Amino acid sequence: MFKLGFGGGYRRLYHCGYYAPSTIGVYGVPRTGSGVVGLVCAAPSVFNPGQDWYGETFKGMLTQTLIPGARYRVTSHWLQPTTNLPPPSMNCFSLGFYFFKSIHPPNAPLRGCATFRPQVQIDPSLVPVSSYADFTIDFTADSCYDAVMIGIFCNDSTTTPTCLQVGETDYFDVDDISLTKIADPPPGFSGFTASEIEICENECLNFQDTSAIDRYYRTWYFEGADTPQSNDSSPTNICYADAGSYDVTLVTVYECGRDSIVKEDYIKVSAPPTAEIIADTSVVCFGVEKILESVSNNPVIWSNGESTPSILIRTPGLYIVKAENECGLATDSLTVEFEKCPCEVWLPNAFTPNSDSKNETFGAISDCILKLYKLSIYNRWGQEVYQSASLADNWDGRYNGQDAPEGIYVAKLQYEGYEEDRISEKEIRQILHLLR
């Protein structure tokens, strides 16, 4: 059994046992401890004459899975024992470390060259004879590997006639192997963009995955769209029929895990504008004000330049309201006609200023546009106790800062208003009862 270290320190690797000097020379001597791995490669004629190349490797599980994009450092110690075997005339192979995922082990034939190449390679010509040399090599993991194969690997020239001539054999000892993470991977992220994020009803748009790591499989979820789900890398022609704000979700599965990102209310779909004028009638008496109200899902502007939801009109004519947004334009119109109607002004004959929120003030009541307005209130001795010059101002039943006494008062109203399309001067006198 053996383990390959991962982390701030390392674990030493031992294999086989101590070998005393033999007839072929001194080999199998550990660098430290009591064990070492011995590896041999040979020309075809040594073990299988005329057919296959032979190179030994060993493999095992890592104590931790490699992180894609992280930087690692492999340290190992190699020597060529002083055997009596003839060395090869040229470098027909590499020493190295091949990292892989245990669920997909590499195909390493018993005889012959494999198609894979190690991520970490050591030139065998740099390995000294009789003394261990330290080889420290950094590499970046490109997948979530959890296993490693260490040994002698063939290369492009291994099977050529000039490599490993008949009788040529090479032998290596390797000891004290460590694997250390020296840098974290660059930050990866999941992300996506849309060709537009504000559209109108029944319009379509496209999406683009902008994730910073390679994805093997993705699923998009489009809330409110006519295509609620897609597995395309860049979905196109995603359409929305109804106004609203909608989420978009991207779930990704990649080589070493899964991730997801949700953008809430990312796509905003607007409805075309609406505009309608609301009025109880289109006929108004001369001298009477009229309110026109609009109903719209957007801000409006009237033909007279006003931009409030309702307007007060005093003259006949064509009135137009308009609402506009990025999805279109909507208008409505109303022709208002004025008729000759009498101007009616009415004075109540009593009021009760007793703080019960009912009939608390006294004043004229009229829908007319009054050009002149003067209301005077007199007590029984002819003293004026109140005066107003505006139809909007009413008497609250007080005089000189005090509550006026109950009793009979006289109200006198002088005004000018429309009468048969003409301004007429009028006067009304009214007995008034002040009750508390």
DOKOLFI-8570 format. One record per residue (C-alpha): residue number from 1; x, y negated, z. Coordinates in nm, 4 decimals. Each point is the difference from the previous one (the first is absolute). Layout:
DOKOLFI-8570
NODE/num/u/v/w
NODE/NUM/X/Y/Z;
...
//
This chain:
DOKOLFI-8570
NODE/num/u/v/w
NODE/1/0.0000/0.0000/0.0000;
NODE/2/0.1123/-0.3551/-0.0588;
NODE/3/-0.1355/-0.3552/0.0012;
NODE/4/0.0973/-0.3100/-0.1929;
NODE/5/-0.0018/-0.3071/0.2226;
NODE/6/-0.2144/-0.3086/-0.0564;
NODE/7/0.0192/-0.3206/0.2024;
NODE/8/0.2609/-0.2063/0.1782;
NODE/9/0.2269/0.2976/0.0679;
NODE/10/0.0507/0.3306/-0.1743;
NODE/11/-0.0062/0.3737/0.0594;
NODE/12/0.2940/0.2165/-0.1011;
NODE/13/-0.0690/0.2767/-0.2455;
NODE/14/0.1580/0.3444/0.0396;
NODE/15/-0.0371/0.3102/-0.2080;
NODE/16/0.1668/0.3402/-0.0263;
NODE/17/0.2791/0.0509/0.2485;
NODE/18/0.3692/-0.0417/0.0375;
NODE/19/0.1989/0.1916/-0.2613;
NODE/20/0.3555/0.1025/0.0686;
NODE/21/0.2554/-0.0150/-0.2830;
NODE/22/-0.0729/0.2676/-0.2587;
NODE/23/0.1627/0.1428/-0.3040;
NODE/24/-0.1217/-0.2908/-0.2086;
NODE/25/0.1264/-0.2684/0.2377;
NODE/26/-0.1070/-0.2132/0.2938;
NODE/27/-0.3672/-0.1017/-0.0296;
NODE/28/-0.3103/-0.0457/0.2190;
NODE/29/0.1816/-0.2151/0.2575;
NODE/30/-0.2428/-0.2431/0.1747;
NODE/31/0.0763/-0.3678/0.0336;
NODE/32/-0.1581/-0.0018/0.3480;
NODE/33/-0.1832/0.2594/0.2039;
NODE/34/-0.0034/0.3652/-0.0924;
NODE/35/-0.1776/0.0143/-0.3356;
NODE/36/0.0197/-0.1291/-0.3565;
NODE/37/-0.1759/0.0432/-0.3339;
NODE/38/0.2018/0.1573/-0.2771;
NODE/39/-0.1015/-0.0424/-0.3618;
NODE/40/0.1368/0.1582/-0.3150;
NODE/41/-0.0440/-0.0553/-0.3715;
NODE/42/0.1345/0.2224/-0.2715;
NODE/43/0.0278/0.0516/-0.3722;
NODE/44/-0.2423/0.2440/-0.1656;
NODE/45/0.2537/0.2799/-0.0165;
NODE/46/0.0462/0.0199/0.3760;
NODE/47/-0.3510/0.1109/0.1065;
NODE/48/-0.1898/0.0466/-0.3250;
NODE/49/0.2418/0.0211/-0.2884;
NODE/50/-0.0896/-0.1893/-0.3145;
NODE/51/-0.3398/-0.1278/0.1125;
NODE/52/-0.0583/-0.2346/0.2926;
NODE/53/0.1662/-0.2679/0.2075;
NODE/54/0.0014/0.0474/0.3782;
NODE/55/-0.0120/-0.2764/0.2690;
NODE/56/-0.1117/0.0337/0.3615;
NODE/57/-0.2349/-0.2339/0.1930;
NODE/58/-0.1873/0.0085/0.3292;
NODE/59/-0.3114/-0.1873/0.1068;
NODE/60/-0.2060/-0.0971/0.3044;
NODE/61/-0.2708/-0.2275/0.1349;
NODE/62/0.0645/-0.3580/0.1104;
NODE/63/-0.0896/-0.0955/0.3546;
NODE/64/-0.1922/-0.3010/-0.1410;
NODE/65/-0.1491/-0.0710/-0.3399;
NODE/66/0.1795/-0.2594/-0.2116;
NODE/67/-0.1784/-0.3309/-0.0577;
NODE/68/-0.0247/-0.1100/-0.3639;
NODE/69/0.2009/-0.3178/-0.0572;
NODE/70/0.2033/0.0386/0.3202;
NODE/71/0.3803/0.0052/-0.0159;
NODE/72/0.1846/0.3033/0.1423;
NODE/73/0.3611/0.0956/0.0689;
NODE/74/0.1288/0.3545/-0.0400;
NODE/75/0.3285/0.0870/0.1710;
NODE/76/0.1662/0.3366/-0.0608;
NODE/77/0.3471/0.1535/0.0241;
NODE/78/0.1403/0.2222/-0.2746;
NODE/79/0.3209/0.1907/-0.0696;
NODE/80/0.1348/0.2521/-0.2505;
NODE/81/0.1490/0.2960/0.1920;
NODE/82/0.3474/0.1227/-0.0936;
NODE/83/-0.1236/0.3060/-0.1802;
NODE/84/0.1892/0.2014/-0.2561;
NODE/85/-0.2803/-0.0558/-0.2539;
NODE/86/0.0888/-0.1928/-0.3154;
NODE/87/-0.1744/-0.3438/-0.0002;
NODE/88/-0.1971/-0.1158/-0.3042;
NODE/89/0.1820/-0.2006/-0.2612;
NODE/90/-0.2600/-0.2785/0.0018;
NODE/91/-0.3022/-0.1203/0.2020;
NODE/92/-0.2803/0.2147/-0.1321;
NODE/93/-0.2343/-0.0577/0.2929;
NODE/94/-0.0891/-0.2429/0.2817;
NODE/95/-0.0276/0.0310/0.3733;
NODE/96/-0.3047/-0.1649/0.1422;
NODE/97/-0.3282/-0.0324/0.1828;
NODE/98/-0.3310/0.0568/-0.1761;
NODE/99/-0.3020/-0.1270/0.1989;
NODE/100/-0.3432/0.1410/-0.0816;
NODE/101/-0.3494/0.0584/0.1361;
NODE/102/-0.0451/0.3409/0.1551;
NODE/103/-0.3421/0.0429/-0.1586;
NODE/104/0.1722/-0.0236/-0.3403;
NODE/105/0.3315/0.1854/0.0447;
NODE/106/0.2482/-0.0227/-0.2890;
NODE/107/0.0541/0.2941/-0.2304;
NODE/108/0.3569/0.1087/0.0709;
NODE/109/0.0866/0.3156/-0.1999;
NODE/110/0.2238/0.2648/0.1551;
NODE/111/0.2210/-0.0146/-0.3067;
NODE/112/0.0117/-0.2971/-0.2353;
NODE/113/-0.0428/-0.3781/0.0074;
NODE/114/-0.2991/-0.1733/0.1521;
NODE/115/-0.1641/-0.2987/-0.1707;
NODE/116/0.0052/-0.2327/0.3034;
NODE/117/0.2847/-0.2283/0.1066;
NODE/118/0.0859/-0.1023/0.3586;
NODE/119/-0.0765/-0.3569/0.1139;
NODE/120/0.3335/-0.0078/0.1868;
NODE/121/0.3001/0.1255/-0.1984;
NODE/122/0.3642/0.0582/0.0989;
NODE/123/0.2796/0.0424/-0.2507;
NODE/124/0.1645/0.3351/0.0845;
NODE/125/0.3376/-0.1280/-0.1238;
NODE/126/0.0035/-0.2429/0.2947;
NODE/127/-0.0290/0.2804/0.2574;
NODE/128/0.3463/0.0634/0.1493;
NODE/129/0.1589/0.3387/0.0580;
NODE/130/0.0468/0.1247/0.3573;
NODE/131/-0.1313/-0.3122/0.1793;
NODE/132/-0.3553/-0.1329/0.0330;
NODE/133/-0.0912/-0.3301/-0.1686;
NODE/134/-0.2885/-0.2255/0.1043;
NODE/135/-0.2486/-0.0807/-0.2779;
NODE/136/-0.2524/-0.2720/0.0918;
NODE/137/-0.2530/-0.0862/-0.2698;
NODE/138/-0.3095/-0.2228/0.0145;
NODE/139/-0.3143/0.0555/-0.2047;
NODE/140/-0.3603/-0.1208/-0.0210;
NODE/141/-0.2763/0.2562/0.0444;
NODE/142/-0.2450/0.0023/-0.2874;
NODE/143/-0.2538/0.2312/0.1611;
NODE/144/-0.1091/0.1475/0.3331;
NODE/145/0.2445/0.2898/0.0000;
NODE/146/0.0022/0.2391/0.2964;
NODE/147/0.2628/0.2547/-0.1097;
NODE/148/0.3520/0.0052/-0.1437;
NODE/149/0.2212/0.2334/-0.2017;
NODE/150/0.3769/-0.0354/0.0495;
NODE/151/0.2703/0.1592/-0.2063;
NODE/152/0.1430/0.0375/-0.3464;
NODE/153/-0.2089/-0.1235/-0.2923;
NODE/154/0.0594/0.0454/-0.3702;
NODE/155/0.0084/-0.2968/-0.2340;
NODE/156/-0.0220/-0.0619/-0.3730;
NODE/157/0.3411/0.1524/-0.0718;
NODE/158/-0.0295/0.3069/0.2239;
NODE/159/-0.0957/0.2451/-0.2720;
NODE/160/0.2370/-0.1311/-0.2688;
NODE/161/0.2865/0.2298/-0.1060;
NODE/162/0.2661/-0.2246/0.1557;
NODE/163/-0.1448/0.0262/0.3528;
NODE/164/0.0868/0.2754/0.2494;
NODE/165/0.2093/0.2265/-0.2124;
NODE/166/0.0157/0.3713/0.0718;
NODE/167/0.1400/0.0633/0.3444;
NODE/168/-0.0425/-0.3594/0.1200;
NODE/169/-0.1691/-0.0346/0.3385;
NODE/170/-0.0261/-0.2846/0.2494;
NODE/171/-0.0821/0.0030/0.3711;
NODE/172/-0.1117/-0.2773/0.2397;
NODE/173/-0.0649/-0.0346/0.3700;
NODE/174/-0.2452/-0.2671/0.1217;
NODE/175/-0.0552/-0.0966/0.3652;
NODE/176/-0.1420/-0.2746/0.2254;
NODE/177/-0.2795/-0.1352/-0.2206;
NODE/178/-0.2160/-0.2952/0.1117;
NODE/179/-0.2856/-0.1951/-0.1532;
NODE/180/-0.0834/-0.3485/0.1349;
NODE/181/-0.2545/-0.2606/-0.1068;
NODE/182/0.1851/-0.3299/-0.0383;
NODE/183/-0.2717/-0.2279/-0.1428;
NODE/184/-0.3785/-0.0062/-0.0059;
NODE/185/-0.1816/-0.0082/-0.3334;
NODE/186/-0.1091/-0.3351/-0.1413;
NODE/187/-0.3539/-0.0871/0.1010;
NODE/188/-0.2596/0.1575/-0.2223;
NODE/189/-0.3554/-0.1176/-0.0252;
NODE/190/-0.3279/0.0803/-0.1608;
NODE/191/-0.1606/-0.2750/-0.1987;
NODE/192/-0.2121/-0.0857/-0.2987;
NODE/193/-0.1308/-0.2972/-0.1921;
NODE/194/-0.3046/-0.0716/-0.2126;
NODE/195/-0.0103/-0.1901/-0.3276;
NODE/196/-0.2553/-0.2284/0.1701;
NODE/197/-0.1493/-0.0117/0.3478;
NODE/198/-0.2882/-0.2383/-0.0741;
NODE/199/-0.2351/0.1044/-0.2770;
NODE/200/-0.3661/-0.0297/-0.1021;
NODE/201/-0.2670/0.2647/0.0033;
NODE/202/0.0434/0.2680/-0.2692;
NODE/203/0.3637/-0.0923/-0.0632;
NODE/204/0.2902/0.2476/0.0100;
NODE/205/0.3616/-0.0099/0.1123;
NODE/206/0.3193/0.2099/0.0181;
NODE/207/0.2156/0.1151/0.2928;
NODE/208/0.3751/0.0625/0.0297;
NODE/209/0.1812/0.2082/0.2632;
NODE/210/0.2987/-0.2058/0.1264;
NODE/211/0.1215/0.2479/0.2637;
NODE/212/0.3735/-0.0058/0.0665;
NODE/213/0.0429/0.3787/0.0182;
NODE/214/-0.0634/0.2697/-0.2565;
NODE/215/-0.3491/0.1446/0.0131;
NODE/216/-0.1002/0.3497/-0.1057;
NODE/217/-0.3747/-0.0370/0.0446;
NODE/218/-0.2329/-0.2900/0.0706;
NODE/219/-0.3708/-0.0527/0.0570;
NODE/220/-0.1698/-0.3371/-0.0368;
NODE/221/-0.3308/-0.0848/0.1658;
NODE/222/-0.1958/-0.2955/-0.1416;
NODE/223/-0.2870/-0.1119/0.2214;
NODE/224/-0.2943/-0.1347/-0.1992;
NODE/225/0.1467/0.0868/-0.3413;
NODE/226/-0.1612/0.2109/-0.2682;
NODE/227/0.3137/0.2199/0.0192;
NODE/228/0.0221/0.0742/0.3724;
NODE/229/0.3166/0.2157/-0.0202;
NODE/230/0.3027/0.0467/-0.2264;
NODE/231/0.3269/0.1969/-0.0036;
NODE/232/0.1672/-0.2109/-0.2695;
NODE/233/0.3235/-0.1809/0.0798;
NODE/234/-0.1444/-0.3201/-0.1453;
NODE/235/-0.3818/0.0189/-0.0236;
NODE/236/-0.1573/-0.2166/-0.2686;
NODE/237/-0.3485/-0.1221/-0.0819;
NODE/238/-0.1316/0.0122/0.3584;
NODE/239/-0.3336/-0.1849/-0.0145;
NODE/240/-0.2217/-0.1586/0.2661;
NODE/241/-0.3720/-0.0560/-0.0580;
NODE/242/-0.1097/-0.1756/0.3204;
NODE/243/0.1218/-0.3087/0.1810;
NODE/244/0.1858/0.0518/0.3285;
NODE/245/0.3426/0.0556/0.1565;
NODE/246/0.1429/0.3494/-0.0348;
NODE/247/0.2856/0.2055/0.1499;
NODE/248/0.2629/0.1781/-0.2075;
NODE/249/0.1908/0.2973/0.1472;
NODE/250/0.3079/0.1776/-0.1392;
NODE/251/0.0986/0.3353/0.1541;
NODE/252/0.3349/0.1366/-0.1193;
NODE/253/0.1642/0.3379/0.0481;
NODE/254/0.3709/0.0134/-0.0692;
NODE/255/0.2765/0.2552/0.0379;
NODE/256/0.0470/-0.0403/0.3745;
NODE/257/-0.3362/-0.1193/0.1295;
NODE/258/-0.3019/-0.2185/-0.0683;
NODE/259/-0.0964/-0.3620/0.0448;
NODE/260/-0.3021/-0.2220/-0.0537;
NODE/261/-0.0800/-0.3672/-0.0276;
NODE/262/-0.3399/-0.1682/0.0284;
NODE/263/-0.0668/-0.3545/-0.1174;
NODE/264/-0.3254/-0.1112/0.1553;
NODE/265/-0.2326/-0.2244/-0.2027;
NODE/266/0.2720/-0.0088/-0.2672;
NODE/267/-0.2270/-0.0294/-0.3030;
NODE/268/-0.2515/-0.2853/0.0084;
NODE/269/-0.2836/0.0239/-0.2514;
NODE/270/-0.2099/-0.3110/-0.0603;
NODE/271/-0.3528/-0.0173/-0.1353;
NODE/272/-0.0985/-0.2437/-0.2760;
NODE/273/-0.1397/-0.3272/0.1415;
NODE/274/-0.3711/-0.0559/0.0522;
NODE/275/-0.1865/-0.3321/0.0150;
NODE/276/-0.3681/-0.0756/0.0623;
NODE/277/-0.1924/-0.3163/0.0927;
NODE/278/-0.2658/0.0433/0.2651;
NODE/279/-0.2843/-0.2571/0.0140;
NODE/280/-0.3624/0.0220/0.1131;
NODE/281/-0.1111/-0.2096/-0.2979;
NODE/282/0.1526/-0.1996/-0.2808;
NODE/283/-0.2495/-0.2865/0.0422;
NODE/284/0.0748/-0.2793/0.2484;
NODE/285/-0.1808/-0.3188/0.0850;
NODE/286/0.1744/-0.3283/-0.0726;
NODE/287/0.1598/-0.1284/0.3142;
NODE/288/0.0286/0.3447/0.1622;
NODE/289/0.3335/0.1743/0.0496;
NODE/290/0.0425/0.3632/-0.1045;
NODE/291/0.2619/0.2618/0.0924;
NODE/292/0.1262/0.2449/-0.2608;
NODE/293/0.1812/0.3063/0.1388;
NODE/294/0.2329/0.2385/-0.1802;
NODE/295/0.0565/0.3722/0.0611;
NODE/296/0.3404/0.1259/-0.1157;
NODE/297/0.2769/0.2424/0.0934;
NODE/298/0.2574/-0.2711/-0.0739;
NODE/299/0.0404/-0.3753/0.0608;
NODE/300/-0.2185/-0.2090/-0.2295;
NODE/301/0.0125/-0.3368/-0.1678;
NODE/302/-0.3059/-0.1981/-0.1100;
NODE/303/-0.0432/-0.2045/-0.3139;
NODE/304/0.0042/-0.3171/0.2126;
NODE/305/0.3493/0.0893/0.1267;
NODE/306/-0.0994/0.1216/0.3470;
NODE/307/0.1490/0.3278/0.1246;
NODE/308/-0.2237/0.0766/0.2988;
NODE/309/-0.2438/0.2952/0.0004;
NODE/310/-0.2960/-0.2443/0.0031;
NODE/311/-0.0531/-0.3522/-0.1332;
NODE/312/-0.2505/-0.2771/0.0697;
NODE/313/-0.1563/-0.1498/-0.3120;
NODE/314/-0.1981/-0.3201/-0.0421;
NODE/315/-0.0340/-0.0261/-0.3771;
NODE/316/-0.1489/0.2229/-0.2702;
NODE/317/0.2167/0.1860/-0.2497;
NODE/318/0.1797/0.3234/-0.0842;
NODE/319/0.2071/0.1423/0.2856;
NODE/320/0.2596/0.2725/-0.0699;
NODE/321/0.1971/0.2110/0.2470;
NODE/322/0.3145/0.1903/-0.1026;
NODE/323/0.2093/0.2734/0.1689;
NODE/324/0.3261/0.1223/-0.1461;
NODE/325/0.2752/0.2479/0.0916;
NODE/326/0.2605/0.2126/-0.1763;
NODE/327/-0.2780/0.2376/-0.1089;
NODE/328/-0.2152/-0.2520/-0.1871;
NODE/329/-0.2440/-0.2919/0.0153;
NODE/330/-0.3642/-0.0147/0.1147;
NODE/331/-0.2445/-0.2928/-0.0261;
NODE/332/-0.3600/-0.0815/0.0825;
NODE/333/-0.2051/-0.3117/-0.0704;
NODE/334/-0.3230/-0.1685/0.1099;
NODE/335/-0.1819/-0.2939/-0.1523;
NODE/336/-0.1526/-0.2142/0.2741;
NODE/337/-0.2975/-0.2210/-0.0882;
NODE/338/-0.1299/-0.2868/0.2134;
NODE/339/-0.3670/-0.0896/0.0277;
NODE/340/-0.1767/-0.3122/0.1189;
NODE/341/-0.1136/0.0878/0.3505;
NODE/342/-0.1058/-0.2254/0.2859;
NODE/343/0.2629/-0.0595/0.2671;
NODE/344/-0.1419/0.1333/0.3256;
NODE/345/0.1330/-0.1218/0.3368;
NODE/346/-0.1601/0.1198/0.3231;
NODE/347/0.0242/-0.1234/0.3591;
NODE/348/-0.0969/0.2314/0.2886;
NODE/349/-0.2324/-0.1438/0.2680;
NODE/350/0.1719/0.1562/0.3044;
NODE/351/0.3228/0.1535/0.1289;
NODE/352/0.1189/0.1522/0.3300;
NODE/353/0.3636/-0.0817/0.0948;
NODE/354/0.0047/0.2308/0.3066;
NODE/355/0.3092/0.2137/-0.0829;
NODE/356/-0.1950/0.3124/-0.0924;
NODE/357/0.1494/-0.0029/-0.3523;
NODE/358/-0.3438/-0.0571/-0.1551;
NODE/359/-0.1100/-0.3218/-0.1665;
NODE/360/0.2790/-0.1903/0.1768;
NODE/361/0.0384/-0.2973/-0.2398;
NODE/362/-0.2152/-0.2269/-0.2114;
NODE/363/0.0589/-0.1109/-0.3580;
NODE/364/-0.1439/-0.0091/-0.3511;
NODE/365/-0.0288/0.3205/-0.2045;
NODE/366/0.0468/-0.0103/-0.3799;
NODE/367/0.1676/0.1709/-0.2942;
NODE/368/0.0164/-0.3298/-0.1868;
NODE/369/0.3120/-0.1919/-0.0883;
NODE/370/-0.0653/-0.3233/0.1869;
NODE/371/0.1775/-0.3120/-0.1201;
NODE/372/-0.0921/-0.1986/0.3123;
NODE/373/-0.0830/0.1365/0.3460;
NODE/374/-0.0774/-0.1852/0.3217;
NODE/375/-0.1735/0.1606/0.2966;
NODE/376/-0.0895/-0.2092/0.3070;
NODE/377/-0.1620/0.1205/0.3249;
NODE/378/-0.1845/-0.2468/0.2320;
NODE/379/-0.1362/0.0485/0.3484;
NODE/380/-0.3439/-0.1238/0.1115;
NODE/381/0.1445/-0.3455/0.0810;
NODE/382/0.1375/-0.0434/-0.3541;
NODE/383/0.3635/0.0585/0.0949;
NODE/384/0.2080/0.1833/-0.2613;
NODE/385/0.1475/0.3054/0.1763;
NODE/386/0.1568/0.1729/-0.3014;
NODE/387/0.1064/-0.0721/-0.3577;
NODE/388/0.1426/0.2209/-0.2752;
NODE/389/0.1215/-0.0658/-0.3531;
NODE/390/0.0397/0.3643/-0.1048;
NODE/391/-0.2472/0.2791/-0.0582;
NODE/392/0.2493/0.2324/0.1723;
NODE/393/-0.0072/-0.1940/0.3308;
NODE/394/-0.2837/0.0680/0.2486;
NODE/395/-0.1023/-0.1550/0.3351;
NODE/396/0.0839/0.2166/0.3018;
NODE/397/-0.2439/-0.1780/0.2354;
NODE/398/0.2604/-0.2106/0.1830;
NODE/399/0.0207/-0.3791/0.0405;
NODE/400/0.2942/-0.1952/0.1437;
NODE/401/0.1607/0.3284/0.1049;
NODE/402/-0.3026/0.1186/0.1963;
NODE/403/-0.2935/0.2280/-0.0798;
NODE/404/-0.2840/-0.2091/-0.1357;
NODE/405/-0.3228/0.0495/0.1962;
NODE/406/-0.2830/0.2121/-0.1265;
NODE/407/-0.2694/-0.1857/-0.1807;
NODE/408/-0.1151/-0.1495/-0.3268;
NODE/409/0.2461/-0.1601/-0.2420;
NODE/410/-0.0350/-0.1429/-0.3497;
NODE/411/0.2221/0.1219/-0.2884;
NODE/412/0.0528/-0.2257/-0.2986;
NODE/413/0.1707/0.1401/-0.3116;
NODE/414/0.1013/-0.2074/-0.3018;
NODE/415/0.1521/0.1766/-0.2972;
NODE/416/0.0436/-0.0055/-0.3774;
NODE/417/-0.0602/0.3245/-0.1911;
NODE/418/-0.1021/0.1370/-0.3372;
NODE/419/-0.3651/-0.0254/-0.0927;
NODE/420/-0.0958/0.1225/-0.3483;
NODE/421/0.3599/-0.0312/-0.1164;
NODE/422/0.0264/-0.3483/0.1468;
NODE/423/0.1509/-0.1358/0.3182;
NODE/424/-0.2791/-0.1253/0.2286;
NODE/425/0.0237/-0.1808/0.3305;
NODE/426/-0.2055/0.1604/0.2769;
NODE/427/-0.0826/-0.0587/0.3669;
NODE/428/-0.1489/0.2446/0.2512;
NODE/429/-0.1230/-0.0828/0.3508;
NODE/430/-0.0668/0.2904/0.2343;
NODE/431/-0.1128/0.0353/0.3636;
NODE/432/0.2557/0.2138/0.1817;
NODE/433/-0.0491/0.1956/0.3207;
NODE/434/0.3141/0.0681/0.2050;
NODE/435/-0.0652/0.3001/0.2253;
NODE/436/0.2320/0.1582/0.2539;
//
